[in-house]
Amino acid sequence: MAFARLAAIISIALAASQAVNAALTKRVTCATGQVTANAACCKLFPIVQKIQTDLFDGGECGEEAHSALRLSFHDAIGFSIHGGKGGGADGSILIFNSTELAFHANGGIDDITARQFPVFQETGLTAGDFVHLAAAIGTANCPGAPRLQFMFGRPPPLAPAPDLTVPEPTDSVTSILARFADAGFSPAEAVALLSSHTIAAADVVDPTIPGTPFDSTVGTFDTQVFLEVLLKGRLFPGNGSQPGEVLSPLAGEMRLQSDFAISQDPRTACLWQGMVNNQNLMMNSFKAAMAKLQVLGQRNLIDCSDVVPIPKTFTGPIKFPASFSRADVQAACAATPFPNNIATVAGPAPTVAPVPGS
């Protein structure tokens, strides 16, 4: 009973402290009418609108939004906590694109860098701020996504990131986890970052079918990808088996070799399986991992997260695609019970459409 009273007192004290801190936080009304926590962020609101208009078709969760998120990862991951690699989240992939786009792992990124570069030049931002602001905005256009943090004030990049710092779908789980660890990420954070595949697509794994998504709900940031990677494979979506892919459960959908391997590996299988039908876990862990990714190698930044649009909520629920059921799940973690409340869509197995704009 004494412990209960102490816990209640602490809870009341914390709530009071938070209320005082909130009252002390000064809000700034910008000339454009928006309100922010820091006057330095005011210049970003018109830039956010410009990015939405010029890059994302007014706010769509389309190919450019997906690619902007991918670009931010490929930019930031070229970093090592031990030193000797790139500058992290510095926009080097945009400034030194002739170098970094020649790396095999960056195949298919040339389109989004070409789209972003002229818009970037008109904003007056540094490349790092532009790349990572665009990623946060594009992600916010996808229903179900968390509202990502955006930290402002990166200096211009000094040099390109080195090659062989971006994990590839042909890599082993050991190699992928080692690369993430070298950049400062745990296996749980690596799996959290792979949540991005819910709104992603493959362009170069099989170049005959660009824009092939990784799940059947590519326009929604949901846990469907964690479910569908676990389903029994039936076919290859394009020109037969290609390096980096394994059999997919659905026509028109690609399953990356690395995603499936991570879903089955004892070091990560429970982490993967725990995401299935757990929208809050996926959102919160992805937001936290992205907050860490987008400041790799950066210091003394200003929190301008309140310029990022608020995403629409996920209306759910996820479902087994038609003709699939619990019996088709290749669960590899006995410690994490697989959800038993996922319904199956009625009808024949669907064919997943390519990402619009690809």
C-alpha positions, 0 to 999 in steps of 0.5 A: 500500500505504501508503494502504491501511495509513493507511486501516486505521489511520484506520478502527480509530481511528474505531471506537475513538472511536465505542466510547468515545463510546457508552460515555460516553453515559448511558442513563436507565431511565424509571419506565415501564421504557423506556430513553432517552438523556435523562431529559426524554424519559421523559414521551413514552413514555406519550404515544406509547402514547396516540397509537397507541391514540387516533389510529392504532388501536393501530399501523396504517398507515391513513388517520390515519397517512398524514394525520399525515405530511401534516400535519407537512409542511404545518405545517413548509413554511410557512417561509423561510430568508430570513424573512418567512414562518411559524415552520416546524415549530411546530404552527401548523396545529393551533393556528391551524387556522381560518386555515390550513385555509382555504388551498386547498393545505390542503384535506382536512386538516380531518379529521386536525386534528379527530382530533388536536386533542382528543388533543393537548389531553390530552397537555400537549405543545406543538402543534409537538411533538405534530404532529411526534411524531404524524407520526414515530409514524404513519410508523413504523407502515408497514412499510419506513419509516425510523425518523424522528428526533424532536426535543423542546422546541418552543415554542408557535406565535406566529402562523399560517403565510402562504398560498401556502407549500405546493406544489400538484399544479397547480404547475409544477416550477419553482414547486415547486423554488423553494418548496422552495429558499426553505425550504432544500431542494435538488431531491434533498431535494424528491424525497426528501420526495415518498417520503411519497406511497408511503403517501399518498392524495388526498381533494380532487383528485377529491372523488368518490373520497376516499382514492385512493392514489398507488400500489398498495401504500399500506400499505407504505413502498416504492419502488412509487410511483416505479415506478408514476408512470413507467408509461403512463397509461390512465385517470382513477380518478374523475369524469374529468380534474380539475385536479392529476391526469393519466392513471393506469396503474391503476384506483383509483389517482391520479397527481398532475400534479406527481409526473409532471412531476417524474419527467420534468423534466431537473432531477429525472428522474434523482433520481426514477428513481434511487429505483426499486427502491432501498429503502435510498436511499429510506429514508435520503434520506427520513429525512434530509430529514424530520429537516431538515423537522421542525426548520425554525425551531426551536432548542435541541431535545432528541433524543428519537428513541428514543421513536419505534417501530421500523418493520417491515422491507420484505419486497419486492420491488416488482413491475410491476403485472399487464399492465405491463412495462419497455416501459410505463416512461416513463423520462426519464433516460438517465444512470440505467439503469432497473432490469432485475430487476423482475418482473411480477405475473401476471394482469389489471391490478388495481384499487387499493382506497381507503385504509381509513378514508377 
